Amino acid sequence: MLADAELLSLQLVEYGVRLAIDDFGTGYASLSYLRRFPVHRVKIDRSFVAFVPEDPYNVQLVSAIIAMAKRLDLQVTAEGVETKAQADFLREQGCDLLQGYLFGRPEEPSSCLVRPS
C-alpha cells in the first residue's frame, strides 16, 4: 500500500500538486516520509508550538525542525500560533507561514462564500 502512495504522490506532483506533511514530528508524520515522498512543506504540530518560547527544550526542537526543513529546501508552516511571542520566535527562526488563533478563528464554510449581488 505504501508503494501505491509513493507512486500516486509522484503522479500528483507531475500535475503541479504540492505536498505537505501535516502534524510533522508526531505519530505517522515521521522523517522517513521526507525521503519517500516528494514533499514541499512541513507543518509543525501545534503541540510543539504551544510551549515556545517559554520552554527551552521546545525552543531547540522547533528551531531544529525549521533548520532541517530549510536545509532540505522545504517550506515550513507552524500550526497553533496563539501568542505574539510565539509568532515573533517563529519568524526569527525563518518559519514561512504561521497559522492559529492569533490570526483568526476557524469559520463556517458558508461564511466564506461570495453571494452574488
C-alpha positions in Angstrom: 0.0 0.0 0.0 2.9 2.4 0.8 4.3 1.8 -2.7 1.0 2.8 -4.2 1.0 6.0 -2.1 4.6 6.8 -3.3 3.6 6.3 -6.9 0.4 8.4 -6.5 2.3 11.2 -4.9 4.8 11.3 -7.8 1.9 11.4 -10.3 0.3 14.3 -8.3 3.5 16.3 -8.3 3.6 15.9 -12.1 0.2 17.6 -12.3 1.5 20.5 -10.2 0.2 19.4 -6.8 2.4 20.4 -3.9 2.6 18.1 -0.9 2.8 18.8 2.8 3.4 16.7 5.8 0.9 17.7 8.4 1.5 17.4 12.1 5.2 16.9 11.5 7.0 15.3 14.4 4.1 13.3 15.7 2.8 9.8 15.1 2.8 8.8 11.5 4.5 12.1 10.3 8.0 10.7 10.5 11.3 11.7 9.0 11.1 8.7 6.6 8.3 10.5 4.7 10.8 13.2 3.7 12.8 10.5 1.9 9.9 8.6 0.5 7.6 11.3 -0.8 8.2 14.5 -2.9 7.3 16.8 -0.1 7.3 20.6 -0.5 6.3 21.7 3.0 6.2 20.5 6.6 3.7 21.7 9.1 5.0 21.8 12.7 2.4 20.3 15.0 0.8 22.6 17.5 1.9 20.5 20.4 5.5 21.8 19.8 4.5 25.4 19.1 2.4 25.6 22.3 5.5 25.7 24.5 7.7 28.2 22.7 9.4 30.5 23.5 9.0 29.7 27.3 10.3 26.1 27.3 14.0 25.8 26.3 13.6 22.2 25.1 10.8 23.0 22.7 12.7 26.1 21.5 15.6 23.9 20.5 13.2 21.3 19.0 11.2 23.7 16.9 14.4 25.5 15.8 15.9 22.2 14.7 12.8 21.3 12.7 12.8 24.6 10.9 16.6 24.5 10.3 16.3 20.9 8.9 13.4 21.8 6.7 15.3 24.8 5.3 18.4 22.6 4.6 16.1 20.3 2.6 14.6 23.3 0.7 11.2 22.7 2.3 8.8 25.4 3.3 7.6 25.4 6.9 4.2 26.2 8.5 3.7 26.4 12.2 0.3 25.4 13.5 -1.4 26.6 16.6 0.2 30.0 17.0 -1.7 31.8 19.7 0.6 34.5 21.1 2.7 37.3 19.7 5.7 35.8 21.5 5.2 32.6 19.6 4.8 34.4 16.3 7.9 36.5 16.9 10.0 33.5 17.8 8.9 31.5 14.7 9.5 34.4 12.4 13.0 34.9 13.8 13.7 31.2 13.1 12.7 31.6 9.5 9.3 29.9 9.6 7.5 30.7 6.3 3.8 30.6 7.4 2.1 30.8 10.7 -1.5 29.7 11.4 -3.5 29.8 14.6 -6.0 31.7 16.7 -3.6 34.7 16.8 -4.6 35.4 13.2 -8.2 34.2 13.2 -10.7 31.6 14.4 -12.0 28.9 12.2 -15.1 29.9 10.3 -18.0 28.0 8.9 -17.6 27.3 5.2 -20.8 29.2 4.4 -19.2 32.4 5.8 -16.5 32.2 3.1 -19.0 32.2 0.2 -19.3 35.2 -2.0 -23.0 35.9 -2.6 -24.0 37.4 -6.0 -25.3 40.9 -5.8 
